[in-house]
Structure formats: C-alpha cells, structure tokens
Amino acid sequence: MGFMKYTKEITDKLILDYRSGVAVAEIATTLDVPERSVIAKLSSLGVYTKKSYVNKRGEVPVKKSEHIERIAELLNVDEELLESLEKVNKTVLKLIENKLAQSDPKPHKQHQTDDIFALN
C-alpha cells in the first residue's frame, strides 16, 4: 500500500460504493490503500458518517445520569436528591423510569427505553 492520488473517476466510484453500503475496509482493499485513507477522503468530501456506538443489544447507550435526570423529572424532585442512584445498575434505573412514566398522568417525552421493558 502506498500513496495514492484520488482521480475524479476513483473518487466518484468511492462515493458510489460507500453510499451503496460497501464497507470502508472492502473499498480500501479494492483500491489497495489504508482504511484511514478512504475515511479521510470521504470525510473531506463530506460523505463519511462515523458509525454510532451501540451496545450488545444494538441500542445507543444511555448514561445513568440521563435516567436519573428523567426519574427526578417524573418524581418532580431535584436531581441532587437522587444522587445515590448512580450506584444502581442501569437495568434497575430503566425499570424505575418506565414504571414511573406509566403511572405519571403528565405527558412526558417517550424514550427509547420503552421497548426494553414491555410492561403490558
């Protein structure tokens, strides 16, 4: 793998392949360049989008502090009062949040945690 000049033809194919779902690694192998080179080129063209991190269940992770913030909102209390909840595991926080959201008569934004605990 060496230095490569991206011609218009190569650049057009690179964009087309990437937008068609061809993996960056595969594009890099085809062009005989490092993956970082392909990512850099696509980024400079405004085409590359970084993969978002997902957990083992395929969900975008939610921080404990976000759950605690929503629980505080549902309980209508100051978040600092619930500070010790930082020690509780996330599954329990999700369960508490979902149960409170179900029993709360005020409309709240629905969060993606709803599908984890289908409590019907």
DSSP file (Angstrom, degrees, kcal/mol; ACC not computed):
  #  RESIDUE AA STRUCTURE BP1 BP2  ACC     N-H-->O    O-->H-N    N-H-->O    O-->H-N    TCO  KAPPA ALPHA  PHI   PSI    X-CA   Y-CA   Z-CA
    1    1 A M              0   0    0      0, 0.0     2,-0.2     0, 0.0    32,-0.2   0.000 360.0 360.0 360.0 127.3    0.0    0.0    0.0
    2    2 A G        -     0   0    0     30,-0.7     2,-0.1     1,-0.1     0, 0.0  -0.621 360.0 -50.7-131.4-168.0    1.4    3.3   -1.0
    3    3 A F        -     0   0    0     -2,-0.2     2,-0.4    30,-0.1    -1,-0.1  -0.431  55.7-165.3 -68.0 141.2    0.5    6.9   -1.6
    4    4 A M        -     0   0    0     -2,-0.1     2,-0.6    -3,-0.1    28,-0.0  -0.994  18.1-143.9-135.2 137.0   -2.5    7.3   -3.9
    5    5 A K        -     0   0    0     -2,-0.4     2,-0.9     1,-0.0    -2,-0.0  -0.862  24.1-133.9 -94.3 126.4   -3.9   10.2   -5.8
    6    6 A Y        -     0   0    0     -2,-0.6     2,-0.0     4,-0.1    -2,-0.0  -0.716  23.1-159.0 -83.5 108.3   -7.6   10.1   -6.0
    7    7 A T     >  -     0   0    0     -2,-0.9     4,-2.8     1,-0.1     5,-0.2  -0.290  33.1-102.9 -76.2 170.5   -8.7   10.8   -9.6
    8    8 A K  H  > S+     0   0    0      2,-0.2     4,-2.8     1,-0.2     5,-0.2   0.911 123.4  50.3 -61.4 -42.2  -12.2   12.0  -10.3
    9    9 A E  H  > S+     0   0    0      2,-0.2     4,-2.3     1,-0.2    -1,-0.2   0.931 113.0  44.8 -62.8 -46.5  -13.1    8.5  -11.6
   10   10 A I  H  > S+     0   0    0      1,-0.2     4,-2.8     2,-0.2    -2,-0.2   0.915 114.0  50.4 -64.2 -42.6  -11.8    6.8   -8.4
   11   11 A T  H  X S+     0   0    0     -4,-2.8     4,-2.4     2,-0.2    -2,-0.2   0.917 110.3  49.4 -62.5 -44.2  -13.4    9.5   -6.2
   12   12 A D  H  X S+     0   0    0     -4,-2.8     4,-2.4     1,-0.2    -1,-0.2   0.915 114.1  45.2 -61.5 -43.4  -16.8    9.0   -8.0
   13   13 A K  H  X S+     0   0    0     -4,-2.3     4,-3.2     2,-0.2     5,-0.3   0.898 110.6  54.8 -67.0 -39.9  -16.6    5.2   -7.6
   14   14 A L  H  X S+     0   0    0     -4,-2.8     4,-2.4     2,-0.2    -2,-0.2   0.931 111.7  43.6 -56.9 -48.6  -15.5    5.6   -4.0
   15   15 A I  H  X S+     0   0    0     -4,-2.4     4,-2.7     2,-0.2     5,-0.2   0.924 114.7  49.4 -64.3 -46.0  -18.6    7.8   -3.2
   16   16 A L  H  X S+     0   0    0     -4,-2.4     4,-1.3    -5,-0.2    -2,-0.2   0.930 113.3  46.0 -60.3 -47.6  -20.9    5.5   -5.1
   17   17 A D  H  <>S+     0   0    0     -4,-3.2     5,-2.5     2,-0.2     4,-0.3   0.931 114.0  48.4 -61.4 -46.2  -19.6    2.3   -3.4
   18   18 A Y  H ><5S+     0   0    0     -4,-2.4     3,-1.5    -5,-0.3    -2,-0.2   0.928 112.3  47.5 -62.4 -45.7  -19.7    3.9    0.1
   19   19 A R  H 3<5S+     0   0    0     -4,-2.7    -1,-0.2     1,-0.3    -2,-0.2   0.734 106.7  59.4 -68.7 -20.9  -23.3    5.2   -0.4
   20   20 A S  T 3<5S-     0   0    0     -4,-1.3    -1,-0.3    -3,-0.2    -2,-0.2   0.482 125.2-101.5 -84.8  -3.0  -24.3    1.8   -1.7
   21   21 A G  T < 5 +     0   0    0     -3,-1.5     2,-0.3    -4,-0.3    -3,-0.2   0.546  67.1 154.4  97.6   7.4  -23.3    0.2    1.6
   22   22 A V      < -     0   0    0     -5,-2.5    -1,-0.3    -6,-0.2    -2,-0.1  -0.542  51.0-108.6 -69.4 132.5  -19.9   -1.2    0.6
   23   23 A A     >  -     0   0    0     -2,-0.3     4,-2.3     1,-0.1     3,-0.2  -0.285  15.6-125.2 -64.0 144.9  -17.7   -1.4    3.7
   24   24 A V  H  > S+     0   0    0      1,-0.2     4,-2.8     2,-0.2     5,-0.2   0.889 112.3  55.8 -56.5 -41.2  -14.8    1.0    4.1
   25   25 A A  H  > S+     0   0    0      1,-0.2     4,-2.2     2,-0.2    -1,-0.2   0.897 108.3  47.6 -59.9 -40.9  -12.4   -2.0    4.6
   26   26 A E  H  > S+     0   0    0      2,-0.2     4,-2.4    -3,-0.2    -1,-0.2   0.909 111.7  49.2 -67.9 -42.4  -13.6   -3.5    1.3
   27   27 A I  H  X S+     0   0    0     -4,-2.3     4,-2.2     1,-0.2    -2,-0.2   0.924 111.5  50.5 -61.0 -44.5  -13.2   -0.2   -0.6
   28   28 A A  H  X>S+     0   0    0     -4,-2.8     5,-2.3     1,-0.2     4,-1.0   0.904 110.5  48.9 -61.3 -43.1   -9.7    0.2    0.9
   29   29 A T  H  <5S+     0   0    0     -4,-2.2     3,-0.5     1,-0.2    -1,-0.2   0.924 110.7  50.6 -63.1 -44.7   -8.7   -3.4   -0.2
   30   30 A T  H  <5S+     0   0    0     -4,-2.4    -1,-0.2     1,-0.2    -2,-0.2   0.892 117.1  39.6 -60.0 -40.9  -10.0   -2.8   -3.7
   31   31 A L  H  <5S-     0   0    0     -4,-2.2    -1,-0.2    -5,-0.2    -2,-0.2   0.539 107.5-127.0 -86.5  -7.0   -8.0    0.4   -4.0
   32   32 A D  T  <5 +     0   0    0     -4,-1.0   -30,-0.7    -3,-0.5    -3,-0.2   0.923  69.7 118.9  57.6  47.9   -5.0   -1.0   -2.2
   33   33 A V  S   <S-     0   0    0     -5,-2.3    -1,-0.2   -32,-0.2    -2,-0.1  -0.910  72.3 -87.3-133.0 161.2   -4.9    1.9    0.3
   34   34 A P    >>  -     0   0    0      0, 0.0     4,-1.5     0, 0.0     3,-0.8  -0.357  34.6-119.4 -66.7 150.7   -5.3    2.0    4.1
   35   35 A E  H 3> S+     0   0    0      1,-0.2     4,-2.8     2,-0.2     5,-0.2   0.892 114.9  61.0 -55.1 -40.2   -8.8    2.3    5.5
   36   36 A R  H 3> S+     0   0    0      1,-0.2     4,-2.6     2,-0.2    -1,-0.2   0.845 100.8  54.2 -58.3 -33.6   -7.8    5.6    7.1
   37   37 A S  H <> S+     0   0    0     -3,-0.8     4,-2.4     2,-0.2    -1,-0.2   0.920 110.0  45.7 -65.6 -44.2   -7.1    7.0    3.6
   38   38 A V  H  X S+     0   0    0     -4,-1.5     4,-2.8     2,-0.2     5,-0.2   0.929 114.6  48.0 -64.9 -45.5  -10.6    6.1    2.4
   39   39 A I  H  X S+     0   0    0     -4,-2.8     4,-2.6     1,-0.2    -2,-0.2   0.913 111.8  50.2 -61.9 -43.2  -12.2    7.5    5.6
   40   40 A A  H  X S+     0   0    0     -4,-2.6     4,-2.5    -5,-0.2    -1,-0.2   0.913 112.6  46.6 -61.7 -43.4  -10.1   10.7    5.2
   41   41 A K  H  X S+     0   0    0     -4,-2.4     4,-1.3     2,-0.2    -2,-0.2   0.942 114.4  45.9 -65.8 -47.4  -11.1   11.1    1.6
   42   42 A L  H  <>S+     0   0    0     -4,-2.8     5,-2.8     1,-0.2     6,-1.2   0.877 113.6  50.8 -63.2 -37.0  -14.8   10.5    2.3
   43   43 A S  H ><5S+     0   0    0     -4,-2.6     3,-1.5    -5,-0.2    -1,-0.2   0.916 106.7  52.8 -65.6 -43.5  -14.6   12.9    5.2
   44   44 A S  H 3<5S+     0   0    0     -4,-2.5    -1,-0.2     1,-0.3    -2,-0.2   0.771 110.0  49.7 -65.1 -23.7  -13.0   15.6    3.2
   45   45 A L  T 3<5S-     0   0    0     -4,-1.3    -1,-0.3    -5,-0.2    -2,-0.2   0.488 114.7-118.5 -90.0  -4.3  -15.9   15.3    0.7
   46   46 A G  T < 5S+     0   0    0     -3,-1.5    -3,-0.2    -4,-0.3    -2,-0.1   0.722  88.1 106.6  75.1  21.4  -18.5   15.4    3.5
   47   47 A V      < +     0   0    0     -5,-2.8    -4,-0.2    -6,-0.2     2,-0.2   0.779  48.8  91.5-100.8 -34.7  -19.7   11.9    2.7
   48   48 A Y        -     0   0    0     -6,-1.2     2,-0.5    -9,-0.2   -33,-0.0  -0.408  52.7-167.3 -71.3 133.8  -18.4    9.8    5.5
   49   49 A T        -     0   0    0     -2,-0.2     2,-0.1     3,-0.0     3,-0.1  -0.989  23.3-123.1-122.0 127.4  -20.5    9.3    8.6
   50   50 A K        -     0   0    0     -2,-0.5     2,-0.2     1,-0.1     0, 0.0  -0.387  31.7-108.4 -66.1 138.8  -19.0    7.9   11.7
   51   51 A K        -     0   0    0     -2,-0.1     2,-0.3     1,-0.1    -1,-0.1  -0.473  33.4-125.5 -66.1 135.8  -20.7    4.7   13.0
   52   52 A S        -     0   0    0     -2,-0.2     2,-0.2     1,-0.1    -1,-0.1  -0.656  26.9-109.2 -84.8 143.1  -22.6    5.4   16.1
   53   53 A Y        -     0   0    0     -2,-0.3     2,-0.3     8,-0.0    -1,-0.1  -0.478  38.3-175.7 -70.8 134.8  -21.7    3.2   19.1
   54   54 A V        -     0   0    0     -2,-0.2     6,-0.2     6,-0.2    -3,-0.0  -0.960  20.8-122.6-128.6 151.8  -24.3    0.7   20.1
   55   55 A N    >   -     0   0    0      4,-3.0     3,-2.3    -2,-0.3    -1,-0.0  -0.121  45.9 -81.3 -81.7-174.5  -24.3   -1.7   23.0
   56   56 A K  T 3  S+     0   0    0      1,-0.3    -1,-0.1     2,-0.1    -2,-0.0   0.680 131.2  56.2 -66.6 -15.9  -24.6   -5.5   22.8
   57   57 A R  T 3  S-     0   0    0      2,-0.2    -1,-0.3     0, 0.0     3,-0.1   0.384 120.1-109.3 -92.7   3.2  -28.4   -5.2   22.4
   58   58 A G  S <  S+     0   0    0     -3,-2.3     2,-0.3     1,-0.3    -2,-0.1   0.680  77.5 128.0  80.2  18.3  -28.0   -2.9   19.4
   59   59 A E        -     0   0    0      3,-0.0    -4,-3.0     1,-0.0    -1,-0.3  -0.766  69.4-108.5-106.5 151.7  -29.1    0.2   21.3
   60   60 A V        -     0   0    0     -2,-0.3    -6,-0.2    -6,-0.2    -7,-0.0  -0.683  51.2-111.3 -72.1 124.3  -27.5    3.6   21.6
   61   61 A P        -     0   0    0      0, 0.0     2,-0.5     0, 0.0    -1,-0.1  -0.253  25.6-149.9 -64.6 145.4  -26.3    3.6   25.2
   62   62 A V        -     0   0    0     -3,-0.0     2,-0.1    51,-0.0    -3,-0.0  -0.958  20.1-121.4-114.4 131.5  -28.0    6.0   27.7
   63   63 A K    >>  -     0   0    0     -2,-0.5     4,-1.6     1,-0.1     3,-0.7  -0.356  17.9-120.5 -71.2 151.1  -25.9    7.2   30.6
   64   64 A K  H 3> S+     0   0    0      1,-0.2     4,-2.7     2,-0.2     5,-0.2   0.895 114.0  60.1 -54.8 -41.4  -27.1    6.6   34.1
   65   65 A S  H 3> S+     0   0    0      1,-0.2     4,-2.2     2,-0.2    -1,-0.2   0.831 101.7  53.0 -60.0 -32.5  -27.2   10.3   34.7
   66   66 A E  H <> S+     0   0    0     -3,-0.7     4,-2.1     2,-0.2    -1,-0.2   0.909 110.0  47.2 -69.2 -41.7  -29.8   10.7   31.9
   67   67 A H  H  X S+     0   0    0     -4,-1.6     4,-2.5     2,-0.2    -2,-0.2   0.932 113.2  48.8 -62.0 -45.0  -32.0    8.0   33.5
   68   68 A I  H  X S+     0   0    0     -4,-2.7     4,-2.7     1,-0.2    -2,-0.2   0.886 108.7  53.8 -63.7 -39.3  -31.7    9.7   36.9
   69   69 A E  H  X S+     0   0    0     -4,-2.2     4,-1.9    -5,-0.2    -1,-0.2   0.917 111.5  44.8 -60.3 -44.1  -32.5   13.1   35.4
   70   70 A R  H  X S+     0   0    0     -4,-2.1     4,-2.5     2,-0.2    -2,-0.2   0.867 111.8  52.3 -70.4 -35.7  -35.7   11.7   33.9
   71   71 A I  H  X S+     0   0    0     -4,-2.5     4,-2.3     2,-0.2    -2,-0.2   0.924 109.0  50.4 -63.6 -43.5  -36.6    9.9   37.1
   72   72 A A  H  X>S+     0   0    0     -4,-2.7     5,-2.3     1,-0.2     4,-0.9   0.899 110.5  50.2 -60.1 -40.8  -36.2   13.2   39.0
   73   73 A E  H  <5S+     0   0    0     -4,-1.9     3,-0.4     1,-0.2    -2,-0.2   0.920 110.9  48.5 -63.4 -44.4  -38.4   14.9   36.5
   74   74 A L  H  <5S+     0   0    0     -4,-2.5    -2,-0.2     1,-0.2    -1,-0.2   0.855 116.4  42.6 -64.8 -34.9  -41.1   12.2   36.9
   75   75 A L  H  <5S-     0   0    0     -4,-2.3    -1,-0.2    -5,-0.2    -2,-0.2   0.569 106.9-129.7 -85.4  -9.9  -40.9   12.5   40.7
   76   76 A N  T  <5 +     0   0    0     -4,-0.9     2,-0.3    -3,-0.4    -3,-0.2   0.921  65.1 125.5  58.2  47.1  -40.8   16.3   40.5
   77   77 A V  S   <S-     0   0    0     -5,-2.3    -1,-0.2    -6,-0.1     2,-0.2  -0.862  70.4 -84.8-128.7 164.6  -37.7   16.4   42.7
   78   78 A D    >>  -     0   0    0     -2,-0.3     3,-1.4     1,-0.1     4,-0.5  -0.490  34.5-130.0 -69.5 136.2  -34.3   17.9   42.5
   79   79 A E  G >4 S+     0   0    0      1,-0.3     3,-1.5    -2,-0.2    -1,-0.1   0.833 105.1  64.0 -55.6 -36.5  -31.8   15.6   40.7
   80   80 A E  G >4 S+     0   0    0      1,-0.3     3,-1.4     2,-0.2    -1,-0.3   0.789  92.0  64.5 -62.2 -27.4  -29.3   16.0   43.5
   81   81 A L  G <4 S+     0   0    0     -3,-1.4     3,-0.3     1,-0.3    -1,-0.3   0.793 104.4  46.2 -64.4 -27.5  -31.7   14.3   45.9
   82   82 A L  G X< S+     0   0    0     -3,-1.5     3,-2.4    -4,-0.5    -1,-0.3   0.184  75.5 119.7-100.4  14.9  -31.4   11.2   43.8
   83   83 A E  G X   +     0   0    0     -3,-1.4     3,-1.8     1,-0.3    -1,-0.2   0.812  66.0  63.6 -50.8 -37.6  -27.6   11.3   43.6
   84   84 A S  G >  S+     0   0    0     -3,-0.3     3,-1.6     1,-0.3    -1,-0.3   0.658  82.5  79.4 -67.6 -13.9  -27.2    7.9   45.3
   85   85 A L  G X  S+     0   0    0     -3,-2.4     3,-1.7     1,-0.3    -1,-0.3   0.673  71.0  82.6 -66.6 -14.6  -28.9    6.2   42.3
   86   86 A E  G <  S+     0   0    0     -3,-1.8    -1,-0.3     1,-0.3    -2,-0.2   0.766  86.6  57.3 -57.7 -23.8  -25.6    6.5   40.5
   87   87 A K  G <  S+     0   0    0     -3,-1.6    -1,-0.3    -4,-0.1     2,-0.2   0.623  88.7  92.2 -83.8 -13.6  -24.7    3.3   42.3
   88   88 A V  S <  S-     0   0    0     -3,-1.7     2,-0.0    -4,-0.2   -24,-0.0  -0.525  85.8-106.0 -81.1 147.3  -27.7    1.3   41.0
   89   89 A N     >  -     0   0    0     -2,-0.2     4,-1.8     1,-0.1     3,-0.5  -0.348  28.1-112.2 -74.4 159.7  -27.3   -0.7   37.8
   90   90 A K  H  > S+     0   0    0      1,-0.2     4,-2.9     2,-0.2     5,-0.2   0.836 112.8  59.9 -61.2 -37.5  -28.8    0.6   34.5
   91   91 A T  H  > S+     0   0    0      1,-0.2     4,-2.2     2,-0.2    -1,-0.2   0.908 107.7  46.2 -59.5 -42.0  -31.4   -2.1   34.2
   92   92 A V  H  > S+     0   0    0     -3,-0.5     4,-2.7     2,-0.2    -1,-0.2   0.907 111.4  51.9 -66.8 -42.1  -32.9   -1.1   37.6
   93   93 A L  H  X S+     0   0    0     -4,-1.8     4,-2.7     2,-0.2    -2,-0.2   0.914 110.3  48.9 -60.7 -42.7  -32.9    2.6   36.6
   94   94 A K  H  X S+     0   0    0     -4,-2.9     4,-2.8     2,-0.2     5,-0.2   0.918 111.2  50.1 -61.9 -43.7  -34.7    1.8   33.3
   95   95 A L  H  X S+     0   0    0     -4,-2.2     4,-2.5    -5,-0.2     5,-0.2   0.933 112.5  46.1 -60.9 -47.6  -37.3   -0.2   35.2
   96   96 A I  H  X S+     0   0    0     -4,-2.7     4,-2.6     1,-0.2     5,-0.2   0.935 113.8  49.1 -60.6 -47.3  -37.9    2.6   37.7
   97   97 A E  H  X S+     0   0    0     -4,-2.7     4,-2.5    -5,-0.2    -2,-0.2   0.925 112.9  46.6 -60.1 -45.9  -38.1    5.2   35.0
   98   98 A N  H  X S+     0   0    0     -4,-2.8     4,-2.0     2,-0.2    -1,-0.2   0.899 112.7  49.0 -66.2 -40.7  -40.5    3.1   32.9
   99   99 A K  H  X S+     0   0    0     -4,-2.5     4,-1.7    -5,-0.2    -1,-0.2   0.915 113.6  46.8 -64.7 -42.8  -42.8    2.3   35.9
  100  100 A L  H  X S+     0   0    0     -4,-2.6     4,-1.1    -5,-0.2    -2,-0.2   0.904 110.5  52.5 -64.6 -40.7  -42.9    6.0   36.9
  101  101 A A  H  < S+     0   0    0     -4,-2.5    -1,-0.2    -5,-0.2    -2,-0.2   0.872 109.0  50.8 -63.5 -36.8  -43.6    7.1   33.4
  102  102 A Q  H  < S+     0   0    0     -4,-2.0    -1,-0.2     1,-0.2    -2,-0.2   0.856 114.9  41.9 -69.0 -34.8  -46.5    4.6   33.2
  103  103 A S  H  < S+     0   0    0     -4,-1.7    -1,-0.2    -5,-0.1    -2,-0.2   0.560  93.0  98.9 -90.2  -8.0  -48.0    5.9   36.4
  104  104 A D     <  -     0   0    0     -4,-1.1     4,-0.1    -3,-0.2   -29,-0.0  -0.693  57.9-159.0 -85.5 123.0  -47.4    9.6   35.8
  105  105 A P        +     0   0    0      0, 0.0    -1,-0.1     0, 0.0    -4,-0.0   0.724  67.8  91.3 -73.1 -20.7  -50.5   11.4   34.4
  106  106 A K  S    S-     0   0    0    -32,-0.1     2,-0.4     1,-0.1    -2,-0.1  -0.505  88.2-109.5 -75.1 142.5  -48.4   14.2   32.9
  107  107 A P        +     0   0    0      0, 0.0     2,-0.3     0, 0.0    -1,-0.1  -0.568  43.1 179.9 -71.9 129.1  -47.3   13.8   29.3
  108  108 A H        -     0   0    0     -2,-0.4     2,-0.1    -4,-0.1     3,-0.0  -0.891  37.5 -89.2-123.8 157.3  -43.6   13.1   29.1
  109  109 A K        -     0   0    0     -2,-0.3     2,-0.3     1,-0.1    -1,-0.0  -0.421  45.9-119.6 -61.3 137.9  -41.4   12.5   26.1
  110  110 A Q        -     0   0    0     -2,-0.1     2,-0.3     2,-0.0    -1,-0.1  -0.644  30.2-154.1 -79.8 138.9  -41.2    8.9   25.3
  111  111 A H    >   -     0   0    0     -2,-0.3     3,-1.8     1,-0.0     4,-0.2  -0.749  28.3-107.4-113.3 161.6  -37.7    7.5   25.5
  112  112 A Q  G >  S+     0   0    0      1,-0.3     3,-0.7    -2,-0.3     4,-0.2   0.519 107.2  80.1 -66.8  -4.7  -36.2    4.5   23.7
  113  113 A T  G >>  +     0   0    0      1,-0.2     3,-1.2     2,-0.1     4,-1.0   0.635  69.2  86.7 -76.7 -11.4  -36.2    2.5   26.9
  114  114 A D  G <4 S+     0   0    0     -3,-1.8    -1,-0.2     1,-0.3     3,-0.2   0.844  85.5  51.7 -58.5 -35.9  -39.9    1.7   26.4
  115  115 A D  G <4 S+     0   0    0     -3,-0.7     3,-0.4     1,-0.2    -1,-0.3   0.658  98.4  65.8 -78.7 -13.9  -39.2   -1.3   24.3
  116  116 A I  T <4 S+     0   0    0     -3,-1.2     2,-0.6     1,-0.3    -1,-0.2   0.899 111.0  31.9 -73.9 -40.8  -36.8   -2.9   26.8
  117  117 A F  S  < S-     0   0    0     -4,-1.0     2,-1.2    -3,-0.2    -1,-0.3  -0.794  71.5-170.8-119.8  86.8  -39.4   -3.5   29.4
  118  118 A A        -     0   0    0     -2,-0.6     2,-0.7    -3,-0.4    -3,-0.1  -0.672   9.6-179.5 -76.9 101.4  -42.7   -4.1   27.7
  119  119 A L              0   0    0     -2,-1.2    -1,-0.1    -5,-0.2    -2,-0.0  -0.421 360.0 360.0-105.6  56.7  -44.9   -4.0   30.9
  120  120 A N              0   0    0     -2,-0.7    -1,-0.2     0, 0.0    -2,-0.0   0.420 360.0 360.0 -94.8 360.0  -48.3   -4.7   29.4
